[in-house]
Amino acid sequence: RLAKGDILVLFTDGIFEAADAAGAEWGMKALYDVVARTARRGADAVCQALAQGVEAHLHGAPHEDDMTVVVAERL
């Protein structure tokens, strides 16, 4: 069960496996850090921060896989 204010984050492997031009993956730690840092601001903030984090890591490199994120918040 989700309590009031809880956040549920679902994502495909294309998020944490997003690799920059050198082949370095963004990683699960980066994903967890973004969620932990933004969860108190709500689902929209988490979703936007994840997208920005991946894009910043890629530095313009092409996406090699689909990237899907679903963030739900119990209001």
Predicted model as a PDB file, atoms N, CA, C, CB and O in Angstrom, pLDDT in the B-factor column:
MODEL        1                                                                  
ATOM      1  N   ARG A   1       0.831  -1.190   0.000  1.00 89.00           N  
ATOM      2  CA  ARG A   1       0.000   0.000   0.000  1.00 89.00           C  
ATOM      3  C   ARG A   1       0.865   1.239   0.000  1.00 89.00           C  
ATOM      4  CB  ARG A   1      -0.940   0.006   1.200  1.00 89.00           C  
ATOM      5  O   ARG A   1       1.940   1.287   0.600  1.00 89.00           O  
ATOM      6  N   LEU A   2       0.361   2.227  -0.688  1.00 92.00           N  
ATOM      7  CA  LEU A   2       1.027   3.518  -0.689  1.00 92.00           C  
ATOM      8  C   LEU A   2       0.345   4.432   0.317  1.00 92.00           C  
ATOM      9  CB  LEU A   2       1.015   4.147  -2.100  1.00 92.00           C  
ATOM     10  O   LEU A   2      -0.876   4.588   0.304  1.00 92.00           O  
ATOM     11  N   ALA A   3       1.134   5.024   1.175  1.00 96.00           N  
ATOM     12  CA  ALA A   3       0.612   5.987   2.131  1.00 96.00           C  
ATOM     13  C   ALA A   3       0.601   7.370   1.475  1.00 96.00           C  
ATOM     14  CB  ALA A   3       1.459   5.991   3.443  1.00 96.00           C  
ATOM     15  O   ALA A   3       1.257   7.586   0.456  1.00 96.00           O  
ATOM     16  N   LYS A   4      -0.140   8.293   2.061  1.00 95.00           N  
ATOM     17  CA  LYS A   4      -0.192   9.650   1.537  1.00 95.00           C  
ATOM     18  C   LYS A   4       1.227  10.201   1.402  1.00 95.00           C  
ATOM     19  CB  LYS A   4      -1.050  10.560   2.450  1.00 95.00           C  
ATOM     20  O   LYS A   4       2.021  10.148   2.341  1.00 95.00           O  
ATOM     21  N   GLY A   5       1.527  10.730   0.215  1.00 93.00           N  
ATOM     22  CA  GLY A   5       2.837  11.302  -0.060  1.00 93.00           C  
ATOM     23  C   GLY A   5       3.859  10.322  -0.614  1.00 93.00           C  
ATOM     24  O   GLY A   5       4.931  10.738  -1.053  1.00 93.00           O  
ATOM     25  N   ASP A   6       3.548   9.020  -0.603  1.00 96.00           N  
ATOM     26  CA  ASP A   6       4.478   8.031  -1.156  1.00 96.00           C  
ATOM     27  C   ASP A   6       4.583   8.189  -2.663  1.00 96.00           C  
ATOM     28  CB  ASP A   6       4.029   6.601  -0.802  1.00 96.00           C  
ATOM     29  O   ASP A   6       3.636   8.611  -3.326  1.00 96.00           O  
ATOM     30  N   ILE A   7       5.752   7.843  -3.194  1.00 96.00           N  
ATOM     31  CA  ILE A   7       6.037   7.912  -4.620  1.00 96.00           C  
ATOM     32  C   ILE A   7       6.382   6.511  -5.107  1.00 96.00           C  
ATOM     33  CB  ILE A   7       7.197   8.915  -4.920  1.00 96.00           C  
ATOM     34  O   ILE A   7       7.125   5.783  -4.448  1.00 96.00           O  
ATOM     35  N   LEU A   8       5.846   6.141  -6.250  1.00 97.00           N  
ATOM     36  CA  LEU A   8       6.172   4.883  -6.908  1.00 97.00           C  
ATOM     37  C   LEU A   8       6.808   5.236  -8.240  1.00 97.00           C  
ATOM     38  CB  LEU A   8       4.901   3.968  -7.094  1.00 97.00           C  
ATOM     39  O   LEU A   8       6.226   5.979  -9.031  1.00 97.00           O  
ATOM     40  N   VAL A   9       8.014   4.702  -8.496  1.00 98.00           N  
ATOM     41  CA  VAL A   9       8.738   4.997  -9.725  1.00 98.00           C  
ATOM     42  C   VAL A   9       8.968   3.694 -10.481  1.00 98.00           C  
ATOM     43  CB  VAL A   9      10.088   5.716  -9.425  1.00 98.00           C  
ATOM     44  O   VAL A   9       9.598   2.771  -9.966  1.00 98.00           O  
ATOM     45  N   LEU A  10       8.455   3.626 -11.705  1.00 98.00           N  
ATOM     46  CA  LEU A  10       8.654   2.483 -12.595  1.00 98.00           C  
ATOM     47  C   LEU A  10       9.459   2.969 -13.788  1.00 98.00           C  
ATOM     48  CB  LEU A  10       7.285   1.849 -13.048  1.00 98.00           C  
ATOM     49  O   LEU A  10       9.222   4.066 -14.295  1.00 98.00           O  
ATOM     50  N   PHE A  11      10.413   2.157 -14.239  1.00 97.00           N  
ATOM     51  CA  PHE A  11      11.273   2.604 -15.332  1.00 97.00           C  
ATOM     52  C   PHE A  11      11.806   1.405 -16.103  1.00 97.00           C  
ATOM     53  CB  PHE A  11      12.437   3.458 -14.796  1.00 97.00           C  
ATOM     54  O   PHE A  11      11.897   0.295 -15.580  1.00 97.00           O  
ATOM     55  N   THR A  12      12.154   1.657 -17.357  1.00 97.00           N  
ATOM     56  CA  THR A  12      12.765   0.620 -18.180  1.00 97.00           C  
ATOM     57  C   THR A  12      14.283   0.699 -18.041  1.00 97.00           C  
ATOM     58  CB  THR A  12      12.338   0.765 -19.669  1.00 97.00           C  
ATOM     59  O   THR A  12      14.826   1.683 -17.540  1.00 97.00           O  
ATOM     60  N   ASP A  13      14.949  -0.348 -18.490  1.00 96.00           N  
ATOM     61  CA  ASP A  13      16.406  -0.399 -18.374  1.00 96.00           C  
ATOM     62  C   ASP A  13      17.108   0.666 -19.206  1.00 96.00           C  
ATOM     63  CB  ASP A  13      16.901  -1.757 -18.783  1.00 96.00           C  
ATOM     64  O   ASP A  13      18.281   0.957 -18.974  1.00 96.00           O  
ATOM     65  N   GLY A  14      16.411   1.245 -20.164  1.00 96.00           N  
ATOM     66  CA  GLY A  14      17.004   2.312 -20.962  1.00 96.00           C  
ATOM     67  C   GLY A  14      17.338   3.543 -20.142  1.00 96.00           C  
ATOM     68  O   GLY A  14      18.133   4.373 -20.583  1.00 96.00           O  
ATOM     69  N   ILE A  15      16.750   3.687 -18.955  1.00 96.00           N  
ATOM     70  CA  ILE A  15      17.053   4.830 -18.091  1.00 96.00           C  
ATOM     71  C   ILE A  15      18.418   4.640 -17.437  1.00 96.00           C  
ATOM     72  CB  ILE A  15      15.955   5.008 -17.011  1.00 96.00           C  
ATOM     73  O   ILE A  15      19.307   5.472 -17.621  1.00 96.00           O  
ATOM     74  N   PHE A  16      18.598   3.575 -16.688  1.00 96.00           N  
ATOM     75  CA  PHE A  16      19.856   3.425 -15.957  1.00 96.00           C  
ATOM     76  C   PHE A  16      21.000   2.914 -16.829  1.00 96.00           C  
ATOM     77  CB  PHE A  16      19.658   2.489 -14.795  1.00 96.00           C  
ATOM     78  O   PHE A  16      22.166   3.038 -16.452  1.00 96.00           O  
ATOM     79  N   GLU A  17      20.680   2.341 -17.995  1.00 97.00           N  
ATOM     80  CA  GLU A  17      21.721   1.892 -18.914  1.00 97.00           C  
ATOM     81  C   GLU A  17      22.066   2.942 -19.978  1.00 97.00           C  
ATOM     82  CB  GLU A  17      21.285   0.608 -19.589  1.00 97.00           C  
ATOM     83  O   GLU A  17      22.859   2.666 -20.878  1.00 97.00           O  
ATOM     84  N   ALA A  18      21.486   4.130 -19.885  1.00 97.00           N  
ATOM     85  CA  ALA A  18      21.793   5.196 -20.841  1.00 97.00           C  
ATOM     86  C   ALA A  18      23.284   5.490 -20.776  1.00 97.00           C  
ATOM     87  CB  ALA A  18      20.957   6.485 -20.546  1.00 97.00           C  
ATOM     88  O   ALA A  18      23.809   5.844 -19.721  1.00 97.00           O  
ATOM     89  N   ALA A  19      23.968   5.341 -21.918  1.00 96.00           N  
ATOM     90  CA  ALA A  19      25.424   5.478 -21.951  1.00 96.00           C  
ATOM     91  C   ALA A  19      25.847   6.731 -22.708  1.00 96.00           C  
ATOM     92  CB  ALA A  19      26.060   4.243 -22.589  1.00 96.00           C  
ATOM     93  O   ALA A  19      25.277   7.073 -23.745  1.00 96.00           O  
ATOM     94  N   ASP A  20      26.855   7.405 -22.170  1.00 95.00           N  
ATOM     95  CA  ASP A  20      27.407   8.569 -22.846  1.00 95.00           C  
ATOM     96  C   ASP A  20      28.307   8.117 -23.997  1.00 95.00           C  
ATOM     97  CB  ASP A  20      28.193   9.457 -21.852  1.00 95.00           C  
ATOM     98  O   ASP A  20      28.427   6.919 -24.254  1.00 95.00           O  
ATOM     99  N   ALA A  21      28.928   9.051 -24.680  1.00 93.00           N  
ATOM    100  CA  ALA A  21      29.756   8.725 -25.848  1.00 93.00           C  
ATOM    101  C   ALA A  21      30.922   7.799 -25.506  1.00 93.00           C  
ATOM    102  CB  ALA A  21      30.291   9.999 -26.473  1.00 93.00           C  
ATOM    103  O   ALA A  21      31.395   7.056 -26.366  1.00 93.00           O  
ATOM    104  N   ALA A  22      31.391   7.839 -24.256  1.00 94.00           N  
ATOM    105  CA  ALA A  22      32.500   6.975 -23.820  1.00 94.00           C  
ATOM    106  C   ALA A  22      32.013   5.593 -23.383  1.00 94.00           C  
ATOM    107  CB  ALA A  22      33.264   7.638 -22.671  1.00 94.00           C  
ATOM    108  O   ALA A  22      32.818   4.716 -23.071  1.00 94.00           O  
ATOM    109  N   GLY A  23      30.685   5.403 -23.361  1.00 94.00           N  
ATOM    110  CA  GLY A  23      30.122   4.116 -22.972  1.00 94.00           C  
ATOM    111  C   GLY A  23      29.793   3.976 -21.498  1.00 94.00           C  
ATOM    112  O   GLY A  23      29.361   2.906 -21.068  1.00 94.00           O  
ATOM    113  N   ALA A  24      29.987   5.030 -20.710  1.00 96.00           N  
ATOM    114  CA  ALA A  24      29.675   4.990 -19.279  1.00 96.00           C  
ATOM    115  C   ALA A  24      28.166   5.083 -19.072  1.00 96.00           C  
ATOM    116  CB  ALA A  24      30.396   6.139 -18.526  1.00 96.00           C  
ATOM    117  O   ALA A  24      27.528   6.019 -19.554  1.00 96.00           O  
ATOM    118  N   GLU A  25      27.597   4.123 -18.361  1.00 97.00           N  
ATOM    119  CA  GLU A  25      26.159   4.128 -18.080  1.00 97.00           C  
ATOM    120  C   GLU A  25      25.831   5.113 -16.972  1.00 97.00           C  
ATOM    121  CB  GLU A  25      25.676   2.724 -17.695  1.00 97.00           C  
ATOM    122  O   GLU A  25      26.652   5.397 -16.100  1.00 97.00           O  
ATOM    123  N   TRP A  26      24.601   5.629 -17.030  1.00 98.00           N  
ATOM    124  CA  TRP A  26      24.133   6.558 -16.000  1.00 98.00           C  
ATOM    125  C   TRP A  26      24.066   5.834 -14.665  1.00 98.00           C  
ATOM    126  CB  TRP A  26      22.745   7.152 -16.371  1.00 98.00           C  
ATOM    127  O   TRP A  26      24.538   6.363 -13.658  1.00 98.00           O  
ATOM    128  N   GLY A  27      23.493   4.638 -14.632  1.00 97.00           N  
ATOM    129  CA  GLY A  27      23.529   3.772 -13.460  1.00 97.00           C  
ATOM    130  C   GLY A  27      22.370   3.926 -12.492  1.00 97.00           C  
ATOM    131  O   GLY A  27      21.669   4.937 -12.460  1.00 97.00           O  
ATOM    132  N   MET A  28      22.201   2.858 -11.694  1.00 98.00           N  
ATOM    133  CA  MET A  28      21.130   2.829 -10.700  1.00 98.00           C  
ATOM    134  C   MET A  28      21.388   3.815  -9.561  1.00 98.00           C  
ATOM    135  CB  MET A  28      20.973   1.420 -10.140  1.00 98.00           C  
ATOM    136  O   MET A  28      20.443   4.407  -9.039  1.00 98.00           O  
ATOM    137  N   LYS A  29      22.648   4.000  -9.170  1.00 98.00           N  
ATOM    138  CA  LYS A  29      22.935   4.929  -8.078  1.00 98.00           C  
ATOM    139  C   LYS A  29      22.485   6.337  -8.444  1.00 98.00           C  
ATOM    140  CB  LYS A  29      24.435   4.921  -7.739  1.00 98.00           C  
ATOM    141  O   LYS A  29      21.884   7.028  -7.621  1.00 98.00           O  
ATOM    142  N   ALA A  30      22.768   6.766  -9.664  1.00 98.00           N  
ATOM    143  CA  ALA A  30      22.339   8.096 -10.101  1.00 98.00           C  
ATOM    144  C   ALA A  30      20.817   8.195 -10.082  1.00 98.00           C  
ATOM    145  CB  ALA A  30      22.879   8.405 -11.516  1.00 98.00           C  
ATOM    146  O   ALA A  30      20.259   9.206  -9.654  1.00 98.00           O  
ATOM    147  N   LEU A  31      20.148   7.140 -10.548  1.00 98.00           N  
ATOM    148  CA  LEU A  31      18.685   7.121 -10.548  1.00 98.00           C  
ATOM    149  C   LEU A  31      18.154   7.227  -9.118  1.00 98.00           C  
ATOM    150  CB  LEU A  31      18.157   5.834 -11.225  1.00 98.00           C  
ATOM    151  O   LEU A  31      17.282   8.050  -8.839  1.00 98.00           O  
ATOM    152  N   TYR A  32      18.678   6.396  -8.211  1.00 98.00           N  
ATOM    153  CA  TYR A  32      18.245   6.453  -6.809  1.00 98.00           C  
ATOM    154  C   TYR A  32      18.500   7.824  -6.196  1.00 98.00           C  
ATOM    155  CB  TYR A  32      18.960   5.381  -5.990  1.00 98.00           C  
ATOM    156  O   TYR A  32      17.655   8.350  -5.473  1.00 98.00           O  
ATOM    157  N   ASP A  33      19.669   8.404  -6.486  1.00 98.00           N  
ATOM    158  CA  ASP A  33      20.000   9.717  -5.930  1.00 98.00           C  
ATOM    159  C   ASP A  33      19.011  10.780  -6.382  1.00 98.00           C  
ATOM    160  CB  ASP A  33      21.413  10.121  -6.330  1.00 98.00           C  
ATOM    161  O   ASP A  33      18.591  11.617  -5.583  1.00 98.00           O  
ATOM    162  N   VAL A  34      18.634  10.756  -7.656  1.00 98.00           N  
ATOM    163  CA  VAL A  34      17.668  11.738  -8.172  1.00 98.00           C  
ATOM    164  C   VAL A  34      16.320  11.563  -7.492  1.00 98.00           C  
ATOM    165  CB  VAL A  34      17.512  11.601  -9.703  1.00 98.00           C  
ATOM    166  O   VAL A  34      15.702  12.543  -7.076  1.00 98.00           O  
ATOM    167  N   VAL A  35      15.862  10.330  -7.376  1.00 98.00           N  
ATOM    168  CA  VAL A  35      14.566  10.085  -6.725  1.00 98.00           C  
ATOM    169  C   VAL A  35      14.612  10.533  -5.264  1.00 98.00           C  
ATOM    170  CB  VAL A  35      14.184   8.582  -6.814  1.00 98.00           C  
ATOM    171  O   VAL A  35      13.693  11.206  -4.796  1.00 98.00           O  
ATOM    172  N   ALA A  36      15.660  10.171  -4.550  1.00 97.00           N  
ATOM    173  CA  ALA A  36      15.775  10.554  -3.140  1.00 97.00           C  
ATOM    174  C   ALA A  36      15.803  12.069  -2.966  1.00 97.00           C  
ATOM    175  CB  ALA A  36      17.032   9.942  -2.529  1.00 97.00           C  
ATOM    176  O   ALA A  36      15.217  12.602  -2.024  1.00 97.00           O  
ATOM    177  N   ARG A  37      16.480  12.753  -3.873  1.00 97.00           N  
ATOM    178  CA  ARG A  37      16.635  14.202  -3.779  1.00 97.00           C  
ATOM    179  C   ARG A  37      15.345  14.954  -4.120  1.00 97.00           C  
ATOM    180  CB  ARG A  37      17.749  14.658  -4.699  1.00 97.00           C  
ATOM    181  O   ARG A  37      15.123  16.054  -3.613  1.00 97.00           O  
ATOM    182  N   THR A  38      14.493  14.373  -4.971  1.00 98.00           N  
ATOM    183  CA  THR A  38      13.336  15.121  -5.473  1.00 98.00           C  
ATOM    184  C   THR A  38      11.984  14.591  -5.022  1.00 98.00           C  
ATOM    185  CB  THR A  38      13.368  15.133  -6.948  1.00 98.00           C  
ATOM    186  O   THR A  38      10.972  15.250  -5.262  1.00 98.00           O  
ATOM    187  N   ALA A  39      11.923  13.443  -4.387  1.00 96.00           N  
ATOM    188  CA  ALA A  39      10.637  12.809  -4.055  1.00 96.00           C  
ATOM    189  C   ALA A  39       9.723  13.713  -3.233  1.00 96.00           C  
ATOM    190  CB  ALA A  39      10.880  11.523  -3.296  1.00 96.00           C  
ATOM    191  O   ALA A  39       8.508  13.705  -3.427  1.00 96.00           O  
ATOM    192  N   ARG A  40      10.283  14.471  -2.340  1.00 95.00           N  
ATOM    193  CA  ARG A  40       9.448  15.338  -1.487  1.00 95.00           C  
ATOM    194  C   ARG A  40       8.737  16.432  -2.275  1.00 95.00           C  
ATOM    195  CB  ARG A  40      10.300  15.975  -0.403  1.00 95.00           C  
ATOM    196  O   ARG A  40       7.772  17.027  -1.796  1.00 95.00           O  
ATOM    197  N   ARG A  41       9.227  16.694  -3.496  1.00 97.00           N  
ATOM    198  CA  ARG A  41       8.609  17.731  -4.332  1.00 97.00           C  
ATOM    199  C   ARG A  41       7.511  17.175  -5.232  1.00 97.00           C  
ATOM    200  CB  ARG A  41       9.667  18.410  -5.186  1.00 97.00           C  
ATOM    201  O   ARG A  41       6.866  17.932  -5.957  1.00 97.00           O  
ATOM    202  N   GLY A  42       7.290  15.862  -5.195  1.00 96.00           N  
ATOM    203  CA  GLY A  42       6.188  15.274  -5.934  1.00 96.00           C  
ATOM    204  C   GLY A  42       6.587  14.547  -7.205  1.00 96.00           C  
ATOM    205  O   GLY A  42       7.734  14.604  -7.647  1.00 96.00           O  
ATOM    206  N   ALA A  43       5.607  13.864  -7.779  1.00 97.00           N  
ATOM    207  CA  ALA A  43       5.818  13.005  -8.939  1.00 97.00           C  
ATOM    208  C   ALA A  43       6.341  13.773 -10.151  1.00 97.00           C  
ATOM    209  CB  ALA A  43       4.530  12.305  -9.298  1.00 97.00           C  
ATOM    210  O   ALA A  43       7.242  13.296 -10.840  1.00 97.00           O  
ATOM    211  N   ASP A  44       5.799  14.932 -10.413  1.00 97.00           N  
ATOM    212  CA  ASP A  44       6.229  15.705 -11.574  1.00 97.00           C  
ATOM    213  C   ASP A  44       7.700  16.103 -11.446  1.00 97.00           C  
ATOM    214  CB  ASP A  44       5.351  16.957 -11.739  1.00 97.00           C  
ATOM    215  O   ASP A  44       8.452  16.037 -12.419  1.00 97.00           O  
ATOM    216  N   ALA A  45       8.105  16.511 -10.251  1.00 98.00           N  
ATOM    217  CA  ALA A  45       9.501  16.893 -10.026  1.00 98.00           C  
ATOM    218  C   ALA A  45      10.432  15.704 -10.225  1.00 98.00           C  
ATOM    219  CB  ALA A  45       9.679  17.470  -8.616  1.00 98.00           C  
ATOM    220  O   ALA A  45      11.513  15.852 -10.796  1.00 98.00           O  
ATOM    221  N   VAL A  46      10.025  14.530  -9.761  1.00 98.00           N  
ATOM    222  CA  VAL A  46      10.839  13.326  -9.939  1.00 98.00           C  
ATOM    223  C   VAL A  46      10.990  13.015 -11.418  1.00 98.00           C  
ATOM    224  CB  VAL A  46      10.214  12.126  -9.199  1.00 98.00           C  
ATOM    225  O   VAL A  46      12.100  12.766 -11.889  1.00 98.00           O  
ATOM    226  N   CYS A  47       9.902  13.024 -12.143  1.00 97.00           N  
ATOM    227  CA  CYS A  47       9.927  12.712 -13.567  1.00 97.00           C  
ATOM    228  C   CYS A  47      10.819  13.688 -14.328  1.00 97.00           C  
ATOM    229  CB  CYS A  47       8.510  12.736 -14.141  1.00 97.00           C  
ATOM    230  O   CYS A  47      11.642  13.271 -15.142  1.00 97.00           O  
ATOM    231  N   GLN A  48      10.662  14.964 -14.072  1.00 97.00           N  
ATOM    232  CA  GLN A  48      11.480  15.975 -14.750  1.00 97.00           C  
ATOM    233  C   GLN A  48      12.963  15.831 -14.388  1.00 97.00           C  
ATOM    234  CB  GLN A  48      10.986  17.385 -14.388  1.00 97.00           C  
ATOM    235  O   GLN A  48      13.826  15.953 -15.257  1.00 97.00           O  
ATOM    236  N   ALA A  49      13.256  15.577 -13.123  1.00 98.00           N  
ATOM    237  CA  ALA A  49      14.649  15.448 -12.696  1.00 98.00           C  
ATOM    238  C   ALA A  49      15.309  14.211 -13.302  1.00 98.00           C  
ATOM    239  CB  ALA A  49      14.731  15.388 -11.172  1.00 98.00           C  
ATOM    240  O   ALA A  49      16.491  14.250 -13.646  1.00 98.00           O  
ATOM    241  N   LEU A  50      14.566  13.121 -13.437  1.00 98.00           N  
ATOM    242  CA  LEU A  50      15.112  11.922 -14.072  1.00 98.00           C  
ATOM    243  C   LEU A  50      15.447  12.196 -15.535  1.00 98.00           C  
ATOM    244  CB  LEU A  50      14.119  10.750 -13.963  1.00 98.00           C  
ATOM    245  O   LEU A  50      16.524  11.835 -16.008  1.00 98.00           O  
ATOM    246  N   ALA A  51      14.532  12.827 -16.239  1.00 96.00           N  
ATOM    247  CA  ALA A  51      14.775  13.149 -17.650  1.00 96.00           C  
ATOM    248  C   ALA A  51      15.980  14.076 -17.792  1.00 96.00           C  
ATOM    249  CB  ALA A  51      13.526  13.801 -18.280  1.00 96.00           C  
ATOM    250  O   ALA A  51      16.824  13.867 -18.664  1.00 96.00           O  
ATOM    251  N   GLN A  52      16.064  15.086 -16.953  1.00 97.00           N  
ATOM    252  CA  GLN A  52      17.188  16.023 -17.014  1.00 97.00           C  
ATOM    253  C   GLN A  52      18.505  15.335 -16.661  1.00 97.00           C  
ATOM    254  CB  GLN A  52      16.946  17.204 -16.070  1.00 97.00           C  
ATOM    255  O   GLN A  52      19.537  15.617 -17.269  1.00 97.00           O  
ATOM    256  N   GLY A  53      18.468  14.437 -15.682  1.00 97.00           N  
ATOM    257  CA  GLY A  53      19.680  13.726 -15.283  1.00 97.00           C  
ATOM    258  C   GLY A  53      20.227  12.850 -16.392  1.00 97.00           C  
ATOM    259  O   GLY A  53      21.432  12.841 -16.646  1.00 97.00           O  
ATOM    260  N   VAL A  54      19.344  12.113 -17.055  1.00 97.00           N  
ATOM    261  CA  VAL A  54      19.773  11.251 -18.155  1.00 97.00           C  
ATOM    262  C   VAL A  54      20.308  12.097 -19.305  1.00 97.00           C  
ATOM    263  CB  VAL A  54      18.606  10.358 -18.638  1.00 97.00           C  
ATOM    264  O   VAL A  54      21.369  11.795 -19.853  1.00 97.00           O  
ATOM    265  N   GLU A  55      19.595  13.141 -19.672  1.00 96.00           N  
ATOM    266  CA  GLU A  55      20.036  13.991 -20.776  1.00 96.00           C  
ATOM    267  C   GLU A  55      21.385  14.638 -20.477  1.00 96.00           C  
ATOM    268  CB  GLU A  55      18.991  15.068 -21.063  1.00 96.00           C  
ATOM    269  O   GLU A  55      22.237  14.728 -21.361  1.00 96.00           O  
ATOM    270  N   ALA A  56      21.586  15.084 -19.254  1.00 97.00           N  
ATOM    271  CA  ALA A  56      22.868  15.687 -18.880  1.00 97.00           C  
ATOM    272  C   ALA A  56      23.988  14.657 -18.978  1.00 97.00           C  
ATOM    273  CB  ALA A  56      22.800  16.270 -17.453  1.00 97.00           C  
ATOM    274  O   ALA A  56      25.092  14.981 -19.415  1.00 97.00           O  
ATOM    275  N   HIS A  57      23.710  13.424 -18.575  1.00 97.00           N  
ATOM    276  CA  HIS A  57      24.721  12.361 -18.646  1.00 97.00           C  
ATOM    277  C   HIS A  57      25.092  12.036 -20.094  1.00 97.00           C  
ATOM    278  CB  HIS A  57      24.210  11.096 -17.942  1.00 97.00           C  
ATOM    279  O   HIS A  57      26.257  11.782 -20.399  1.00 97.00           O  
ATOM    280  N   LEU A  58      24.112  12.045 -20.968  1.00 96.00           N  
ATOM    281  CA  LEU A  58      24.356  11.690 -22.368  1.00 96.00           C  
ATOM    282  C   LEU A  58      25.199  12.732 -23.109  1.00 96.00           C  
ATOM    283  CB  LEU A  58      23.035  11.507 -23.086  1.00 96.00           C  
ATOM    284  O   LEU A  58      25.863  12.393 -24.089  1.00 96.00           O  
ATOM    285  N   HIS A  59      25.186  13.973 -22.667  1.00 94.00           N  
ATOM    286  CA  HIS A  59      25.949  15.044 -23.336  1.00 94.00           C  
ATOM    287  C   HIS A  59      25.723  15.046 -24.848  1.00 94.00           C  
ATOM    288  CB  HIS A  59      27.447  14.890 -23.040  1.00 94.00           C  
ATOM    289  O   HIS A  59      26.661  15.229 -25.624  1.00 94.00           O  
ATOM    290  N   GLY A  60      24.477  14.842 -25.254  1.00 92.00           N  
ATOM    291  CA  GLY A  60      24.152  14.871 -26.674  1.00 92.00           C  
ATOM    292  C   GLY A  60      24.332  13.560 -27.410  1.00 92.00           C  
ATOM    293  O   GLY A  60      24.011  13.475 -28.595  1.00 92.00           O  
ATOM    294  N   ALA A  61      24.837  12.534 -26.740  1.00 91.00           N  
ATOM    295  CA  ALA A  61      24.972  11.218 -27.377  1.00 91.00           C  
ATOM    296  C   ALA A  61      23.579  10.681 -27.690  1.00 91.00           C  
ATOM    297  CB  ALA A  61      25.761  10.218 -26.459  1.00 91.00           C  
ATOM    298  O   ALA A  61      22.627  10.983 -26.971  1.00 91.00           O  
ATOM    299  N   PRO A  62      23.447   9.897 -28.743  1.00 90.00           N  
ATOM    300  CA  PRO A  62      22.125   9.366 -29.092  1.00 90.00           C  
ATOM    301  C   PRO A  62      21.639   8.328 -28.071  1.00 90.00           C  
ATOM    302  CB  PRO A  62      22.163   8.740 -30.492  1.00 90.00           C  
ATOM    303  O   PRO A  62      22.431   7.631 -27.436  1.00 90.00           O  
ATOM    304  N   HIS A  63      20.323   8.253 -27.940  1.00 88.00           N  
ATOM    305  CA  HIS A  63      19.708   7.245 -27.082  1.00 88.00           C  
ATOM    306  C   HIS A  63      19.787   5.907 -27.808  1.00 88.00           C  
ATOM    307  CB  HIS A  63      18.219   7.617 -26.728  1.00 88.00           C  
ATOM    308  O   HIS A  63      19.380   5.808 -28.966  1.00 88.00           O  
ATOM    309  N   GLU A  64      20.297   4.894 -27.153  1.00 86.00           N  
ATOM    310  CA  GLU A  64      20.431   3.585 -27.778  1.00 86.00           C  
ATOM    311  C   GLU A  64      19.262   2.656 -27.454  1.00 86.00           C  
ATOM    312  CB  GLU A  64      21.725   2.943 -27.343  1.00 86.00           C  
ATOM    313  O   GLU A  64      19.142   1.592 -28.062  1.00 86.00           O  
ATOM    314  N   ASP A  65      18.411   3.029 -26.526  1.00 93.00           N  
ATOM    315  CA  ASP A  65      17.319   2.166 -26.075  1.00 93.00           C  
ATOM    316  C   ASP A  65      16.126   3.055 -25.736  1.00 93.00           C  
ATOM    317  CB  ASP A  65      17.748   1.293 -24.836  1.00 93.00           C  
ATOM    318  O   ASP A  65      16.260   4.266 -25.559  1.00 93.00           O  
ATOM    319  N   ASP A  66      14.963   2.427 -25.651  1.00 93.00           N  
ATOM    320  CA  ASP A  66      13.795   3.209 -25.221  1.00 93.00           C  
ATOM    321  C   ASP A  66      13.981   3.614 -23.768  1.00 93.00           C  
ATOM    322  CB  ASP A  66      12.470   2.398 -25.402  1.00 93.00           C  
ATOM    323  O   ASP A  66      14.636   2.915 -22.996  1.00 93.00           O  
ATOM    324  N   MET A  67      13.411   4.729 -23.413  1.00 94.00           N  
ATOM    325  CA  MET A  67      13.459   5.206 -22.027  1.00 94.00           C  
ATOM    326  C   MET A  67      12.046   5.562 -21.605  1.00 94.00           C  
ATOM    327  CB  MET A  67      14.421   6.437 -21.871  1.00 94.00           C  
ATOM    328  O   MET A  67      11.436   6.492 -22.132  1.00 94.00           O  
ATOM    329  N   THR A  68      11.539   4.803 -20.645  1.00 96.00           N  
ATOM    330  CA  THR A  68      10.190   5.019 -20.160  1.00 96.00           C  
ATOM    331  C   THR A  68      10.221   5.157 -18.643  1.00 96.00           C  
ATOM    332  CB  THR A  68       9.256   3.866 -20.592  1.00 96.00           C  
ATOM    333  O   THR A  68      10.860   4.364 -17.952  1.00 96.00           O  
ATOM    334  N   VAL A  69       9.530   6.165 -18.135  1.00 96.00           N  
ATOM    335  CA  VAL A  69       9.419   6.376 -16.704  1.00 96.00           C  
ATOM    336  C   VAL A  69       7.951   6.645 -16.393  1.00 96.00           C  
ATOM    337  CB  VAL A  69      10.337   7.553 -16.222  1.00 96.00           C  
ATOM    338  O   VAL A  69       7.289   7.428 -17.073  1.00 96.00           O  
ATOM    339  N   VAL A  70       7.457   5.979 -15.349  1.00 97.00           N  
ATOM    340  CA  VAL A  70       6.118   6.247 -14.832  1.00 97.00           C  
ATOM    341  C   VAL A  70       6.299   6.568 -13.347  1.00 97.00           C  
ATOM    342  CB  VAL A  70       5.124   5.014 -15.063  1.00 97.00           C  
ATOM    343  O   VAL A  70       6.863   5.772 -12.596  1.00 97.00           O  
ATOM    344  N   VAL A  71       5.818   7.732 -12.937  1.00 97.00           N  
ATOM    345  CA  VAL A  71       5.931   8.134 -11.533  1.00 97.00           C  
ATOM    346  C   VAL A  71       4.528   8.387 -11.026  1.00 97.00           C  
ATOM    347  CB  VAL A  71       6.842   9.407 -11.356  1.00 97.00           C  
ATOM    348  O   VAL A  71       3.788   9.195 -11.586  1.00 97.00           O  
ATOM    349  N   ALA A  72       4.164   7.686  -9.953  1.00 97.00           N  
ATOM    350  CA  ALA A  72       2.838   7.845  -9.343  1.00 97.00           C  
ATOM    351  C   ALA A  72       3.016   8.334  -7.923  1.00 97.00           C  
ATOM    352  CB  ALA A  72       2.030   6.511  -9.371  1.00 97.00           C  
ATOM    353  O   ALA A  72       3.956   7.942  -7.231  1.00 97.00           O  
ATOM    354  N   GLU A  73       2.113   9.187  -7.497  1.00 97.00           N  
ATOM    355  CA  GLU A  73       2.167   9.750  -6.147  1.00 97.00           C  
ATOM    356  C   GLU A  73       0.806   9.600  -5.471  1.00 97.00           C  
ATOM    357  CB  GLU A  73       2.595  11.242  -6.188  1.00 97.00           C  
ATOM    358  O   GLU A  73      -0.225   9.940  -6.052  1.00 97.00           O  
ATOM    359  N   ARG A  74       0.813   9.101  -4.268  1.00 96.00           N  
ATOM    360  CA  ARG A  74      -0.442   9.005  -3.495  1.00 96.00           C  
ATOM    361  C   ARG A  74      -0.715  10.365  -2.873  1.00 96.00           C  
ATOM    362  CB  ARG A  74      -0.358   7.883  -2.382  1.00 96.00           C  
ATOM    363  O   ARG A  74       0.056  10.845  -2.041  1.00 96.00           O  
ATOM    364  N   LEU A  75      -1.820  10.984  -3.282  1.00 93.00           N  
ATOM    365  CA  LEU A  75      -2.167  12.317  -2.768  1.00 93.00           C  
ATOM    366  C   LEU A  75      -3.096  12.240  -1.587  1.00 93.00           C  
ATOM    367  CB  LEU A  75      -2.803  13.155  -3.850  1.00 93.00           C  
ATOM    368  O   LEU A  75      -3.483  13.272  -1.038  1.00 93.00           O  
TER     369      LEU A  75                                                      
ENDMDL                                                                          
END                                                                             
